[in-house]
Amino acid sequence: MEHTLFAVAKLFTTVLALLIAYQAYRGYQRHSSQLLLYVGLGFGLVGLGGLLEAALFELLRLSIFEAGFAAALVTAAGMLSILYALYAPNP
């Protein structure tokens, strides 16, 4: 039961992050704002980082440390992308 709740929670947060990423990408297409592309990429990576952790742990049977470390790297890359979009000068 604990693994089911874990999987549902990871899936829910991944769907939310990918929905935000999709909306940011649509905004990029509409307004040609490259910063929105970085926001979309960032949220996509944040969402996929959580899913990656679950997949590595449950499917590939990596240790929770290894799965968490890989997910943290992907999530950090996503956050750096969002941070860049927030602080970069608007071209």
C-alpha positions in Angstrom: 0.0 0.0 0.0 2.8 2.4 0.8 4.4 1.9 -2.6 1.0 2.6 -4.3 0.6 5.9 -2.5 4.2 6.7 -3.3 3.6 6.0 -7.0 0.3 7.9 -7.1 1.9 11.0 -5.5 4.9 10.9 -7.8 2.6 10.5 -10.8 0.4 13.4 -9.7 3.3 15.8 -9.2 4.8 14.8 -12.5 1.6 15.4 -14.3 1.3 18.9 -12.7 4.9 19.8 -13.6 4.5 18.6 -17.2 1.2 20.6 -17.5 3.0 23.7 -16.4 5.8 22.9 -18.8 3.3 22.5 -21.6 1.7 25.9 -20.8 5.0 27.6 -20.7 5.9 26.1 -24.1 2.6 27.4 -25.5 3.4 30.8 -24.1 6.8 30.6 -25.8 5.2 29.8 -29.1 2.7 32.6 -28.8 5.0 35.3 -27.6 8.4 34.1 -28.9 9.8 34.7 -25.5 12.9 32.5 -25.1 12.7 32.8 -21.3 9.3 31.0 -21.3 11.1 28.1 -23.1 13.6 27.9 -20.2 10.6 27.9 -17.7 9.0 25.1 -19.7 12.3 23.1 -19.8 12.8 23.7 -16.1 9.4 22.4 -15.1 9.7 19.5 -17.5 13.0 18.5 -15.8 11.6 18.9 -12.3 8.6 16.7 -13.2 10.7 14.1 -14.9 13.2 14.1 -11.9 10.5 12.8 -9.6 9.3 10.2 -12.1 12.9 9.2 -12.7 13.4 8.5 -9.0 10.4 6.2 -8.9 11.4 4.4 -12.1 15.0 3.8 -11.0 14.0 2.6 -7.6 11.0 0.5 -8.5 11.8 -0.8 -12.0 15.6 -1.0 -12.1 16.0 -1.8 -8.4 18.7 0.8 -7.7 19.2 1.8 -4.1 17.1 4.6 -2.9 20.3 6.6 -2.5 21.3 6.1 -6.2 17.8 6.7 -7.5 17.4 9.8 -5.3 20.8 11.2 -6.3 20.0 10.8 -10.0 16.6 12.4 -9.5 18.2 15.3 -7.5 20.6 16.0 -10.4 17.8 16.2 -12.9 15.6 18.3 -10.6 18.5 20.7 -9.9 19.1 21.1 -13.6 15.4 22.0 -13.9 15.5 24.5 -11.1 18.6 26.1 -12.6 16.7 26.5 -15.8 13.8 28.2 -14.0 16.2 30.4 -12.0 17.9 31.5 -15.3 14.5 32.4 -16.7 13.7 34.5 -13.7 17.0 36.4 -13.5 18.1 36.6 -17.1 17.7 40.0 -18.8 14.7 40.1 -21.1 16.0 40.3 -24.7 
